Amino acid sequence: MQPTDRRLANAIRALTMDAVEAANSGHPGMPMGMADAATALFTRHLKFDAADPHWPDRDRFILSAGHGSMLIYALLYLTGYERPTLDDIKRFRQLGSPTAGHPENFELAGIEVTTGPLGQGVAMAVGMAVAERHLNAIYGDELVDHRTFVIAGDGDLMEGLNHEAVGLAGHLKLGRLIVLWDDNNITIDGSTDLSRNEDVVARHQAARWHTCQCDGLDADDVSRAIEEALDDPRPSLIRCKTIIGFGAPNKQGTAATHGAALGKSEVEAARAELGLEPVEFTVPDDVLTAWRAAGKRGAIDHALWNERLEDSGRKVEFLARLNGKVSDAWLKPYLDKLLLDLKPVATRKASEMALEVINAAIPATIGGSADLTGSNNTKTKALEPLTADNYAGRYIYYGIREFGMASAMNGMALHGGVIPYGGTFLVFTDYARPAIRLSALQRARVIYVMTHDSIGLGEDGPTHQPIEHLQSLRAMPQLMVYRPADAVETAECWALALQGEGPSILALTRQNLSPVRSEGAAENLCARGAYRLKPSENNRKVVIVATGSEVEIALGAAAQLEQQGIGTDVVSMPCTERFDAQPAEYRDEILPDVSNRDILRVSIEAGTTFGWERYTGVHGLRIGIDRFGVSAPAPDAYNYFGLTPDKVAIRITDFMRTRGIQ
């Protein structure tokens, strides 16, 4: 006899209780409360094949309430994914186990995105839904026809990001997006009445979402609500009324089940309440068999899809698109043409010039901006807007939603088949930083076009002038920060970002910069992270390391020093992360031994000097800005902070005298 839905759901509850208890750490309440809803979704509606977690046309499932990670771990095990194994679940939250505290997509196949920071799962799901509709517009229903399902908690819907994501999804009419809201009225502090009195359903309705409600503890009623959502062309919010920690007789419905193990006596009481086996980490044979059958439910759809792919005549193109590999064949012809007509240009404009070629050569790119299109220069001439009426478009107007934009781009990148880039001002990375951090953690190929990168933006003043931003972003692991010095470097940095295996930031100027590269090179020099732009003419005494707009200042100062007989190298360092990854021999060649007191290392960047001692040494000279900026025209601001060739040359010679460098 087929086991009941409740028995299937209780297997999730049992594994959750046991794993959290063994770890003495975790969040049992949400998985226990949403077990019936998850059972309905995975056994009746979700299109997937546990034997092939990477099937391109699978439905995407995102556990936005990532603290309840045992829900997805239990589902993956029960439906027959290769991992996690039962032993993995027994080692929940332990060092080296793939069953981490929060779901990590780089640990387990079947986990689409990394969640835990609340709100971001829903927002990434919006990006996944965008990618699905875009690819469907290109390849048709035969190859791309899937949905994105989300389980979200009260905290997900409280986060400000949720307002951004919900608004964007409603505007784009992403009807393939269905969110199941675990409405259990509990947060860590207690009842949601302590902090919320808004009508969450009405807010979604105002954003043009479809909404419905169900008993989240009744799989049949959840399935009924999902069917209703599937029939509606709008994105859907399903309000699942649940009881947190359902089955724990003394703690269910309270915050006590949210973020801590239930305790041995409560686990035993729950086993009795739910009619579970008395032995921990045990799933009855008939229940496991039924779950494994659910994991194979999509095998026929998968096989039929494979046949359609073979017959499509586009198999190679489609799989290459999903694979994400791109060529930089566009770069050399573009640079050859560029070098014939060099002129001063802002690197934001140089980025647009490069994008005109990139977007023509690489159809996978999808651009956008958080309401700063004309300032970020992110829209090229041929790109049409991606709208509810034209999902084939390749440019998204995100509105004033920096966090929502960045999170959606993460979802788009992780879906596959598209390479998202989006723009705002560098100072507003502060609005997007949590999503940038998840880009880095997940190694999502997202390209952030961050313009107005210094005091060079001028009159908008210190609220808009980045000071600490470059170094704080460079401190983030697995993130490439590029700050090119001219149009040639900008194109090279774009090529590197497109071929990268993780996120990149392009920090670009508002103001025009003089060309610093006037000759072609046999390789992409920016790939080294730093390179000698100008060798010393006299006996080398100074090495100036500069980035972006300060490279031309360094060249001007070096010319003055050379006139005084002071041999000066100028090193352009567009990407510190790439330079740090170079062999020691190369790094030593570019930056001579810091213990050599006869050579002065100098850094110049129109931002904080914090961190530059890594390259200058503690006895070197660091020229920058260690306070907030000023509201003034860019030339006046640079002069005020001593960032001119004349003032830099004087600072260097004065410093050399005080240090006795001849």
Backbone hydrogen bonds, N-H to C=O, Kabsch-Sander energy under -0.5 kcal/mol:
donor,donor_aa,acceptor,acceptor_aa,energy
8,L,4,T,-2.0
9,A,5,D,-2.7
10,N,6,R,-2.3
11,A,7,R,-1.1
11,A,8,L,-0.6
12,I,8,L,-0.9
12,I,9,A,-0.6
13,R,9,A,-1.8
14,A,10,N,-2.8
15,L,11,A,-2.2
16,T,12,I,-2.3
17,M,13,R,-2.7
18,D,14,A,-2.5
19,A,15,L,-2.5
20,V,16,T,-2.4
21,E,17,M,-2.3
22,A,18,D,-2.6
23,A,19,A,-2.0
24,N,20,V,-1.4
25,S,20,V,-1.4
29,G,257,T,-2.2
32,M,28,P,-1.9
33,G,29,G,-2.0
34,M,30,M,-2.6
35,A,31,P,-0.5
37,A,216,G,-0.6
38,A,34,M,-2.7
39,T,35,A,-2.0
40,A,36,D,-2.2
41,L,37,A,-2.2
42,F,38,A,-2.8
43,T,39,T,-2.2
44,R,40,A,-1.4
45,H,40,A,-0.6
45,H,41,L,-1.7
46,L,41,L,-3.2
48,F,46,L,-0.8
50,A,295,G,-2.1
52,D,49,D,-2.4
55,W,52,D,-1.7
58,R,55,W,-1.8
59,D,47,K,-3.2
60,R,147,R,-2.7
62,I,149,F,-2.5
64,S,62,I,-1.3
64,S,151,I,-1.2
65,A,151,I,-1.6
66,G,64,S,-2.5
68,G,65,A,-2.1
69,S,66,G,-0.8
69,S,67,H,-0.7
71,L,68,G,-2.3
73,Y,69,S,-2.2
74,A,70,M,-2.3
75,L,71,L,-2.1
76,L,72,I,-2.6
77,Y,73,Y,-2.2
78,L,74,A,-3.0
79,T,75,L,-2.3
80,G,76,L,-0.6
80,G,77,Y,-1.0
81,Y,76,L,-2.3
89,I,85,T,-1.9
90,K,86,L,-2.1
91,R,87,D,-1.0
92,F,89,I,-1.5
93,R,99,T,-3.0
94,Q,91,R,-2.0
97,S,94,Q,-2.2
100,A,98,P,-1.8
107,E,104,E,-1.9
108,L,104,E,-1.4
111,I,108,L,-1.4
112,E,61,F,-0.7
112,E,110,G,-0.7
115,T,103,P,-1.3
115,T,113,V,-0.5
118,L,116,G,-0.8
120,Q,117,P,-1.5
123,A,119,G,-1.8
124,M,120,Q,-2.7
125,A,121,G,-2.1
126,V,122,V,-1.5
127,G,123,A,-1.4
128,M,124,M,-2.3
129,A,125,A,-2.5
130,V,126,V,-2.1
131,A,127,G,-2.5
132,E,128,M,-2.3
133,R,129,A,-2.1
134,H,130,V,-2.5
135,L,131,A,-2.6
136,N,132,E,-2.2
137,A,133,R,-1.9
138,I,134,H,-0.9
139,Y,135,L,-3.3
140,G,136,N,-2.4
143,L,140,G,-1.1
144,V,140,G,-2.3
148,T,176,R,-2.9
149,F,60,R,-3.3
149,F,147,R,-0.5
150,V,178,I,-2.1
151,I,62,I,-2.1
152,A,150,V,-0.5
152,A,180,L,-2.5
154,D,182,D,-0.6
157,L,153,G,-1.5
158,M,154,D,-1.1
159,E,155,G,-1.7
162,N,159,E,-1.4
163,H,159,E,-0.7
163,H,160,G,-0.9
164,E,160,G,-1.2
165,A,161,L,-2.7
166,V,162,N,-2.9
167,G,163,H,-2.0
168,L,164,E,-2.1
169,A,165,A,-2.6
170,G,166,V,-2.3
171,H,167,G,-2.1
172,L,168,L,-2.2
173,K,170,G,-0.8
174,L,169,A,-1.9
175,G,173,K,-2.0
177,L,174,L,-1.7
178,I,148,T,-2.6
178,I,176,R,-0.5
179,V,236,S,-3.0
180,L,150,V,-3.7
180,L,178,I,-0.5
181,W,179,V,-0.7
181,W,238,I,-3.1
182,D,152,A,-3.3
182,D,180,L,-0.6
183,D,181,W,-1.6
183,D,240,C,-2.0
184,N,182,D,-1.5
187,T,190,G,-3.2
190,G,187,T,-0.8
192,T,185,N,-1.8
194,L,191,S,-1.8
195,S,192,T,-1.5
196,R,192,T,-2.1
200,V,198,E,-1.0
203,R,199,D,-2.0
204,H,200,V,-1.8
205,Q,201,V,-2.4
206,A,202,A,-2.5
207,A,203,R,-1.1
208,R,205,Q,-1.8
209,W,204,H,-2.1
210,H,235,P,-3.1
212,C,237,L,-1.9
214,C,239,R,-2.6
216,G,214,C,-0.9
216,G,241,K,-1.4
217,L,241,K,-0.5
218,D,215,D,-2.1
219,A,217,L,-0.5
222,V,218,D,-2.4
223,S,219,A,-2.5
224,R,220,D,-2.1
225,A,221,D,-2.0
226,I,222,V,-2.4
227,E,223,S,-2.4
228,E,224,R,-1.8
229,A,225,A,-2.2
230,L,226,I,-2.7
231,D,227,E,-1.3
232,D,229,A,-1.3
236,S,177,L,-2.4
237,L,210,H,-2.5
238,I,179,V,-3.3
238,I,236,S,-0.5
239,R,212,C,-3.1
239,R,237,L,-0.7
240,C,181,W,-2.6
240,C,238,I,-0.9
241,K,214,C,-2.3
241,K,239,R,-0.8
242,T,183,D,-1.5
242,T,240,C,-0.6
245,G,29,G,-2.3
246,F,243,I,-1.4
248,A,245,G,-2.3
251,K,248,A,-0.9
252,Q,248,A,-2.7
253,G,244,I,-3.3
254,T,251,K,-1.5
257,T,254,T,-1.5
258,H,255,A,-1.4
259,G,255,A,-0.7
267,V,263,G,-2.3
268,E,264,K,-2.3
269,A,265,S,-2.1
270,A,266,E,-2.4
271,R,267,V,-2.3
272,A,268,E,-1.8
273,E,269,A,-2.4
274,L,270,A,-2.6
275,G,271,R,-1.0
276,L,271,R,-2.5
282,T,279,V,-0.7
288,L,284,P,-2.6
289,T,285,D,-2.6
290,A,286,D,-1.8
291,W,287,V,-2.3
292,R,288,L,-2.7
293,A,289,T,-1.9
294,A,290,A,-1.7
295,G,291,W,-1.8
296,K,292,R,-0.7
296,K,293,A,-0.8
297,R,294,A,-1.0
298,G,48,F,-0.8
299,A,296,K,-2.0
302,H,298,G,-2.6
303,A,299,A,-2.4
304,L,300,I,-2.6
305,W,301,D,-2.2
306,N,302,H,-2.3
307,E,303,A,-1.8
308,R,304,L,-2.2
309,L,305,W,-2.6
310,E,306,N,-2.3
311,D,307,E,-2.1
312,S,308,R,-0.9
312,S,309,L,-0.7
318,F,314,R,-3.2
319,L,315,K,-2.8
320,A,316,V,-2.1
321,R,317,E,-2.2
322,L,318,F,-2.3
323,N,319,L,-2.3
324,G,320,A,-1.6
325,K,320,A,-0.5
331,L,328,D,-1.8
332,K,328,D,-0.6
334,Y,330,W,-1.7
335,L,331,L,-2.8
336,D,332,K,-2.9
337,K,333,P,-1.9
338,L,334,Y,-2.5
339,L,335,L,-2.8
340,L,337,K,-1.0
341,D,338,L,-1.7
345,V,513,L,-2.0
347,T,511,Q,-0.5
348,R,509,T,-1.4
350,A,346,A,-2.5
351,S,347,T,-2.1
352,E,348,R,-1.6
353,M,349,K,-2.4
354,A,350,A,-2.3
355,L,351,S,-2.7
356,E,352,E,-1.7
357,V,353,M,-0.8
357,V,354,A,-0.8
358,I,354,A,-2.7
359,N,355,L,-3.0
360,A,356,E,-0.6
361,A,357,V,-1.9
362,I,358,I,-2.9
365,T,362,I,-1.5
366,I,419,I,-2.0
367,G,394,R,-2.5
369,S,396,I,-1.4
370,A,423,G,-2.5
371,D,369,S,-1.6
375,S,372,L,-0.7
376,N,372,L,-3.4
377,N,373,T,-1.8
378,T,373,T,-0.8
380,T,378,T,-0.6
383,L,380,T,-1.1
386,L,395,Y,-3.6
387,T,385,P,-0.7
387,T,390,N,-1.5
390,N,387,T,-0.8
393,G,390,N,-1.6
394,R,384,E,-2.1
395,Y,384,E,-1.0
396,I,367,G,-2.4
397,Y,395,Y,-0.5
398,Y,369,S,-1.8
398,Y,396,I,-1.1
399,G,369,S,-0.6
401,R,399,G,-2.5
405,M,401,R,-3.0
406,A,402,E,-2.4
407,S,403,F,-2.5
408,A,404,G,-2.5
409,M,405,M,-2.5
410,N,406,A,-1.7
411,G,407,S,-2.0
412,M,408,A,-2.5
413,A,409,M,-2.7
414,L,410,N,-2.4
415,H,411,G,-1.9
416,G,412,M,-1.4
417,G,321,R,-0.6
419,I,364,A,-2.6
421,Y,366,I,-2.4
422,G,447,I,-1.9
423,G,368,G,-1.3
424,T,449,V,-1.4
426,L,451,T,-2.8
428,F,425,F,-1.3
429,T,426,L,-2.0
430,D,427,V,-1.2
431,Y,428,F,-1.0
432,A,428,F,-0.9
433,R,429,T,-1.4
435,A,432,A,-1.0
436,I,432,A,-2.1
437,R,433,R,-2.7
438,L,434,P,-1.6
439,S,435,A,-2.3
440,A,436,I,-2.2
441,L,437,R,-2.7
442,Q,438,L,-2.3
443,R,439,S,-0.7
443,R,440,A,-0.7
444,A,439,S,-2.5
446,V,444,A,-2.0
447,I,420,P,-2.0
448,Y,446,V,-0.6
448,Y,504,S,-3.0
449,V,422,G,-2.9
449,V,447,I,-0.7
450,M,448,Y,-1.1
450,M,506,L,-2.3
451,T,424,T,-1.9
451,T,449,V,-0.8
453,D,508,L,-1.3
457,L,454,S,-1.8
458,G,455,I,-2.1
461,G,458,G,-2.0
464,H,461,G,-1.8
465,Q,461,G,-1.1
472,S,468,E,-2.1
473,L,469,H,-2.4
474,R,470,L,-2.3
475,A,471,Q,-1.2
476,M,473,L,-1.5
479,L,476,M,-1.0
480,M,503,P,-2.0
481,V,479,L,-0.6
482,Y,480,M,-0.6
482,Y,505,I,-3.6
483,R,574,P,-2.3
490,T,486,D,-2.3
491,A,487,A,-2.0
492,E,488,V,-2.2
493,C,489,E,-2.8
494,W,490,T,-2.1
495,A,491,A,-2.2
496,L,492,E,-1.9
497,A,493,C,-2.5
498,L,494,W,-2.4
499,Q,495,A,-1.4
500,G,496,L,-0.6
500,G,497,A,-0.7
504,S,446,V,-2.4
505,I,480,M,-2.9
506,L,448,Y,-3.2
507,A,482,Y,-3.4
507,A,505,I,-0.7
508,L,450,M,-2.7
508,L,506,L,-0.7
513,L,345,V,-1.1
518,S,516,V,-0.5
525,L,523,E,-1.1
527,A,524,N,-1.3
528,R,525,L,-1.5
529,G,526,C,-1.8
531,Y,572,S,-1.9
533,L,531,Y,-0.8
533,L,570,V,-2.2
534,K,570,V,-1.9
541,K,567,G,-3.1
542,V,567,G,-2.1
543,V,600,L,-2.8
544,I,569,D,-2.8
545,V,543,V,-0.6
545,V,602,V,-3.7
546,A,544,I,-0.5
546,A,571,V,-2.5
547,T,604,I,-1.1
548,G,483,R,-1.7
550,E,547,T,-2.1
551,V,548,G,-1.9
553,I,549,S,-0.5
554,A,550,E,-2.3
555,L,551,V,-2.3
556,G,552,E,-2.0
557,A,553,I,-2.6
558,A,554,A,-2.7
559,A,555,L,-2.0
560,Q,556,G,-1.5
561,L,557,A,-2.2
562,E,558,A,-2.7
563,Q,559,A,-1.7
564,Q,560,Q,-0.8
564,Q,561,L,-0.9
565,G,562,E,-1.9
566,I,561,L,-2.6
567,G,539,N,-1.4
567,G,565,G,-0.9
569,D,542,V,-2.6
570,V,534,K,-2.5
571,V,544,I,-3.5
572,S,531,Y,-1.9
572,S,570,V,-0.5
573,M,546,A,-2.6
573,M,571,V,-0.5
575,C,529,G,-2.2
579,F,575,C,-1.9
580,D,576,T,-2.7
581,A,577,E,-0.9
582,Q,579,F,-1.8
587,R,583,P,-2.1
588,D,584,A,-2.7
589,E,585,E,-1.6
590,I,586,Y,-2.2
591,L,587,R,-2.8
596,N,593,D,-1.9
597,R,595,S,-1.3
599,I,596,N,-1.7
600,L,541,K,-3.2
601,R,599,I,-0.5
602,V,543,V,-2.9
603,S,621,L,-2.2
604,I,545,V,-2.3
605,E,623,I,-1.8
607,G,605,E,-2.5
608,T,467,I,-2.4
612,W,609,T,-2.0
614,R,611,G,-1.5
615,Y,612,W,-1.8
616,T,612,W,-2.0
617,G,613,E,-1.9
620,G,617,G,-1.7
621,L,601,R,-2.4
623,I,603,S,-3.0
623,I,621,L,-0.6
624,G,622,R,-0.6
625,I,607,G,-3.3
632,A,630,V,-0.9
637,A,633,P,-2.4
638,Y,634,A,-2.7
639,N,635,P,-2.2
640,Y,636,D,-2.5
641,F,637,A,-1.8
642,G,639,N,-1.4
643,L,638,Y,-3.0
644,T,642,G,-1.0
648,V,644,T,-2.7
649,A,645,P,-2.4
650,I,646,D,-2.1
651,R,647,K,-2.2
652,I,648,V,-2.3
653,T,649,A,-2.4
654,D,650,I,-2.7
655,F,651,R,-2.3
656,M,652,I,-2.6
657,R,653,T,-2.0
658,T,654,D,-2.0
659,R,655,F,-1.6
660,G,656,M,-0.5
660,G,657,R,-0.9
661,I,656,M,-2.7
662,Q,660,G,-0.7
